[in-house]
Every structure is written in structure tokens, then in C-alpha cells.
Amino acid sequence: ADLRAAIAAVREIAPVPIWLVGTSMGTLSAASAAARLKEGGPDGVVLTSTVSEISRMSGESIRHVALGDIRVPVLIVHHRHDACRSSPYAWATDAPKALKQAPAKELLTYDGGSPPISEPCEARSAHGYLGLEAQVVSDIAAWIRAH
């Protein structure tokens, strides 16, 4: 209900499509909102560095979200060498199959970037697209504009 109200408030300010972008643990919230909010929900969703494995920090993962209920475009963004144990790349390659009702779905895969200067699940690593940030943001924005 809170997210539906927030989306409605933004729509009153600016009559533009509202996209939810979730990174790491935030992907659970973004995907869950898109799956549950049939009316008043987002116009699209972007999931970056998705947490697909349960960790000691959380008892949930994207596997607990009804991805098959999402009916808006979904962009999945993942670094091939994300070393965070909670967000292995393998899930990202299979994710589009679970998005059975999404009118558009795509996986953008990244490789390279700068060597990590933080722990694997932190932003200054492949998990946060270190050294690739500008390219990743540009690609996400282009995909959103196209959909």
C-alpha cells in the first residue's frame, strides 16, 4: 500500500512512466511490488545484481517472488563476474523464463570494469559494476526509453 501511494504521488507530480529499479536486496522489493500491484503499480522494473540465493543477512531471495505474475517490462542487469555469493550470475541467465507474463524482458550482461576495492557484495566491486557505472546507467536508461 505504501509503494502504491508513493507511485500515485509521483504520477501526480509528473505524468511519466514510473519504473522501479532495485539493486541487490532491493530487487526483491521492486519485483515483489510489480508482481503484487495489479493496479497503480510500476510501468516497468529493472533488477540489477539480483539476490537469488538466501544468505545469513536475509531469509529471502528473488526465488520467493512470484515473477510469473509480473505484467510489465523487466530488465535484468548482471555482471558475469559478480562474486557476491547471494547473487550468482547463473540465476540471471534463467530469469527471463520465469517472467512468463512480462510483455518485454531482457538480460544485459556486463564483463570487465575495474578491480574490486570493496567486499564482493558491496558497491565497489563487480556487484556494483565498478568502472562500468556510466555505461550501465546509460544502457538501462536506453532500455527504459525503448519500452
N, C-alpha and C positions, 0 to 999 in steps of 0.2 A: 504494500500500500504506500509506503514511503517513497519508493522508487517511482511508482506510477504518478504520485503527486509531484515529484521533482521533475519528471519528464513533462507533465502538463504545464508546470510553471515555466519551464524553458520554452515550450511551444508558444506560450502567451507572449513571451519577450521577443522571440524570433521565429517566424513561420518557416522553419527549415527542417529538413530531416534530422532526427535525433539518433545518433549512433552511440552505443555503449562500447567502450574499449576497456578490456580487462587485461592485466598483466599478472602472470604468476598466479597467486591465490585469488587475485581479482577476477580471473577468468571464470571462476565458479559463480561469482555474483552476477557477472554480465550474462553468462549463458543461462543461468537459472532464471533471471528476470525475463529474458527473451522467450524462454520455454513456458513460463507461467503467465505472463501478461498477454493475454489474447487481445484485449482492448486497452489502448493507452500505453502500450509498450514501445520499445525502441523500433526504429525503422531498419536497423541493421546492427550487427555485432562484430567486433574484432577481438580475437583471442590471441594474445601473444605470450609465449613461454608458458603454455598451459600446464597446470599441475594435474598430472594424470595418475600419480601414484600417491598413496597415503603415506604421510610422514609422521614423525613424532610431534610435529608442530600442528598438524591438523588431522582429524579423523575422516576427512572428506577429500574427494578429488573430483575431477570433471566426470568421472565414471558414475558419479551419484546424480548427475543432472540428466534429465530426460531430453537429450539432444534431438531425438526424433520428433519432439513437439515444437521445435523452433521453426517458425514460418517466415523468417526474414533473412536477407542475405547474411552470410557468415564468412568472414575472412580469418583464416588461421595463419599465424606467423610464428615461425620457429627457427632457431639456429640449429643446424645439423650437429654441432659440437657442444650443445648445451650440456654442461657437466653436472647440473643440479640433478640429484637422484630422484627428485619429485617430478621432474618434467623431462623425461627422456624423449628424444626425437621420434622414436618408433610410434608413439601414440599419434603424433601429428599426421603421419602418413596414412593412418587408417581412419582418422576422424571424419573426413568427408562422407564416408559410407554411412556413418551414424546420423548424419543430417538429412534424413530422408525427405523432409518437407521444406527444407530451405530452398527458395527459388534460385539462389546462386550460392555457390560455395567454392572456395579455393584455398590451397595451401601455398604460401610463399615461404620458401626455404632460403636461409642465408648461410653463408660459409665465410670463413676468414674473419677479418676485423683485427683488433688489437689484442695482444696477450692480456690475460686477466690480471687485475690488480686488486681483486676482492675475492671473497669466498665464492664457490660455484653458483650458489643460489642468490647471490647479490647482483646489483645492477652493473657493477664494473667488471663484467665477465661476459661470456657468450650469452648467458641468461638475459642480460640487458643489452645485447647487441653492441658491446663496446667497440668503438671505432667504426661502426656501421650506422649509428643512430640517425644521421641525416638521411641516408638512403632509405632506411626502414620507414621513417616517418613520411618521406616523400612517396614511397610505394603504397603505403597504407592510404594516404590522402588521395592518391590517384585512383585506387580501387574503390574507395567510398564514392568519389565523384562519378565513377563509371556505373555505379549501381544505385 
